[in-house]
Amino acid sequence: MTLTPPDTPPAPAAVDDGWRPLDAHPVGRTIAAFATRSFVANDPHGDRLRIRYEARAAAVPHATAAQPAELRAEVWFGPKAEGPPGHAHGGSVAAVLDEAMGLAVWLAHRAAVAAHIEVDFRNPVPLGLTGRVETTAGPADERKSSVSARLVGPDGTVYGEATGIFVLLGERHAGRFRGGGA
Ligand SMILES: CCCCCCCCCCCCCC(=O)SCCNC(=O)CCNC(=O)[C@H](O)C(C)(C)COP(=O)(O)OP(=O)(O)OC[C@H]1O[C@@H](n2cnc3c(N)ncnc32)[C@H](O)[C@@H]1OP(=O)(O)O
C-alpha cells in the first residue's frame, strides 16, 4: 500500500546545500553557547523571540570578499514582541538584525561588538511571522568589519535591512566585555 497517489511527482532528492546548525561548526559552538545567554536568543521556547542560527562551513573561519561569511537564522516573533498592535516592536527587529550581524562577524573573524548599526524597517512584521535572517560579513581589517543583514518573510517580503560596523575585540578591550551579571 502506498500513501502517494500515482500522479504525484516524486519528491525531489534532498540537496545538501552546506548549511548546518551553528553549533555543528567548531567556532560556531562557542558562539552558540554565547547565544544561550543573549538577549535575543536566550529563550528558545518563550513567547517573545525564538531564533535558530545556521552557518555554512565555507564561511568559517575567515571571510574574504570572494567568499563572505554566511550565517542565517530562522526567527519567530511571538506575542510578547509586540510594538504597534499586532506587529513586532522595531527594537525586536533591530535586536535580531544586530545580533545576527555580530555573530556573522564573530563566525567570519572573531568576537566583535557593534560600534554602529543602521536599520531600515521596510514592512511591519506581523506577530507570529517566522522569517529568515540573512547576513553577509565581508573582510575585516585589523580592527573592524562591515556587515549587512536582512529579514525576509516566507513569501519573499523584505521586512528589515541593516548594515553595521563591528569592532573586533582585542587586547585593548581586555576585561571590558567579560561575562558576568548580577
Ligand atoms: C568570548 C567573547 C565574549 C564577548 C562576545 C561579544 C559578542 C557579541 C555578539 C554580538 C551581540 C550583538 C551586538 C551588540 O549588540 S554588541 C553591544 C552593543 N555595543 C557596545 O556595547 C559597544 C560599545 N562601544 C564600545 O565599547 C567602543 O566604542 C568600541 C569597542 C565599539 C570601539 O572602541 P575602540 O576604542 O575599540 O575602537 P576605536 O575607536 O579604536 O575604533 C576602531 C575602528 O572602528 C571604527 N569605529 C569605532 N566606532 C565607530 C562608529 N561608531 N562608527 C563607525 N566606525 C567606528 C573606528 O573609526 C576605527 O576604525 P579605523 O580607524 O581602524 O579604520
PDBQT file of the ligand as one rigid body, heavy atoms in Angstrom, charges set to zero:
ROOT
HETATM    1  C1  LIG A 201      34.225  35.374  24.214  1.00  0.00    +0.000 C 
HETATM    2  C2  LIG A 201      33.980  36.770  23.953  1.00  0.00    +0.000 C 
HETATM    3  C3  LIG A 201      32.814  37.319  24.661  1.00  0.00    +0.000 C 
HETATM    4  C4  LIG A 201      32.289  38.622  24.099  1.00  0.00    +0.000 C 
HETATM    5  C5  LIG A 201      31.401  38.356  22.968  1.00  0.00    +0.000 C 
HETATM    6  C6  LIG A 201      30.623  39.518  22.489  1.00  0.00    +0.000 C 
HETATM    7  C7  LIG A 201      29.900  39.063  21.267  1.00  0.00    +0.000 C 
HETATM    8  C8  LIG A 201      28.724  39.909  20.944  1.00  0.00    +0.000 C 
HETATM    9  C9  LIG A 201      27.909  39.257  19.887  1.00  0.00    +0.000 C 
HETATM   10  C10 LIG A 201      27.002  40.196  19.187  1.00  0.00    +0.000 C 
HETATM   11  C11 LIG A 201      25.968  40.810  20.097  1.00  0.00    +0.000 C 
HETATM   12  C12 LIG A 201      25.129  41.756  19.346  1.00  0.00    +0.000 C 
HETATM   13  C13 LIG A 201      25.899  43.010  19.013  1.00  0.00    +0.000 C 
HETATM   14  C14 LIG A 201      25.784  44.014  20.109  1.00  0.00    +0.000 C 
HETATM   15  O1  LIG A 201      24.716  44.438  20.428  1.00  0.00    +0.000 OA
HETATM   16  S1  LIG A 201      27.215  44.469  20.881  1.00  0.00    +0.000 SA
HETATM   17  C15 LIG A 201      26.636  45.574  22.196  1.00  0.00    +0.000 C 
HETATM   18  C16 LIG A 201      26.491  46.996  21.753  1.00  0.00    +0.000 C 
HETATM   19  N1  LIG A 201      27.758  47.599  21.535  1.00  0.00    +0.000 N 
HETATM   20  C17 LIG A 201      28.523  48.074  22.538  1.00  0.00    +0.000 C 
HETATM   21  O2  LIG A 201      28.182  47.993  23.700  1.00  0.00    +0.000 OA
HETATM   22  C18 LIG A 201      29.802  48.730  22.142  1.00  0.00    +0.000 C 
HETATM   23  C19 LIG A 201      30.073  49.996  22.959  1.00  0.00    +0.000 C 
HETATM   24  N2  LIG A 201      31.172  50.730  22.355  1.00  0.00    +0.000 N 
HETATM   25  C20 LIG A 201      32.467  50.449  22.676  1.00  0.00    +0.000 C 
HETATM   26  O3  LIG A 201      32.750  49.703  23.598  1.00  0.00    +0.000 OA
HETATM   27  C21 LIG A 201      33.529  51.104  21.812  1.00  0.00    +0.000 C 
HETATM   28  O4  LIG A 201      33.041  52.307  21.257  1.00  0.00    +0.000 OA
HETATM   29  C22 LIG A 201      34.009  50.181  20.660  1.00  0.00    +0.000 C 
HETATM   30  C23 LIG A 201      34.620  48.890  21.284  1.00  0.00    +0.000 C 
HETATM   31  C24 LIG A 201      32.862  49.800  19.714  1.00  0.00    +0.000 C 
HETATM   32  C25 LIG A 201      35.060  50.889  19.817  1.00  0.00    +0.000 C 
HETATM   33  O5  LIG A 201      36.072  51.388  20.660  1.00  0.00    +0.000 OA
HETATM   34  P1  LIG A 201      37.609  51.143  20.331  1.00  0.00    +0.000 P 
HETATM   35  O6  LIG A 201      38.375  52.097  21.168  1.00  0.00    +0.000 OA
HETATM   36  O7  LIG A 201      37.952  49.722  20.440  1.00  0.00    +0.000 OA
HETATM   37  O8  LIG A 201      37.647  51.425  18.815  1.00  0.00    +0.000 OA
HETATM   38  P2  LIG A 201      38.401  52.564  18.068  1.00  0.00    +0.000 P 
HETATM   39  O9  LIG A 201      37.883  53.903  18.452  1.00  0.00    +0.000 OA
HETATM   40  O10 LIG A 201      39.869  52.304  18.176  1.00  0.00    +0.000 OA
HETATM   41  O11 LIG A 201      37.887  52.254  16.582  1.00  0.00    +0.000 OA
HETATM   42  C26 LIG A 201      38.233  51.067  15.922  1.00  0.00    +0.000 C 
HETATM   43  C27 LIG A 201      37.778  51.240  14.484  1.00  0.00    +0.000 C 
HETATM   44  O12 LIG A 201      36.332  51.247  14.453  1.00  0.00    +0.000 OA
HETATM   45  C28 LIG A 201      35.856  52.497  13.923  1.00  0.00    +0.000 C 
HETATM   46  N3  LIG A 201      34.685  52.909  14.696  1.00  0.00    +0.000 N 
HETATM   47  C29 LIG A 201      34.579  52.944  16.035  1.00  0.00    +0.000 A 
HETATM   48  N4  LIG A 201      33.358  53.361  16.398  1.00  0.00    +0.000 NA
HETATM   49  C30 LIG A 201      32.693  53.627  15.251  1.00  0.00    +0.000 A 
HETATM   50  C31 LIG A 201      31.398  54.086  14.964  1.00  0.00    +0.000 A 
HETATM   51  N5  LIG A 201      30.510  54.367  15.935  1.00  0.00    +0.000 N 
HETATM   52  N6  LIG A 201      31.051  54.246  13.695  1.00  0.00    +0.000 NA
HETATM   53  C32 LIG A 201      31.908  53.959  12.690  1.00  0.00    +0.000 A 
HETATM   54  N7  LIG A 201      33.146  53.498  12.902  1.00  0.00    +0.000 NA
HETATM   55  C33 LIG A 201      33.537  53.334  14.167  1.00  0.00    +0.000 A 
HETATM   56  C34 LIG A 201      36.994  53.491  14.123  1.00  0.00    +0.000 C 
HETATM   57  O13 LIG A 201      36.933  54.537  13.185  1.00  0.00    +0.000 OA
HETATM   58  C35 LIG A 201      38.195  52.581  13.908  1.00  0.00    +0.000 C 
HETATM   59  O14 LIG A 201      38.387  52.404  12.527  1.00  0.00    +0.000 OA
HETATM   60  P3  LIG A 201      39.860  52.585  11.906  1.00  0.00    +0.000 P 
HETATM   61  O15 LIG A 201      40.337  53.941  12.333  1.00  0.00    +0.000 OA
HETATM   62  O16 LIG A 201      40.692  51.489  12.496  1.00  0.00    +0.000 OA
HETATM   63  O17 LIG A 201      39.662  52.469  10.421  1.00  0.00    +0.000 OA
ENDROOT
TORSDOF 0
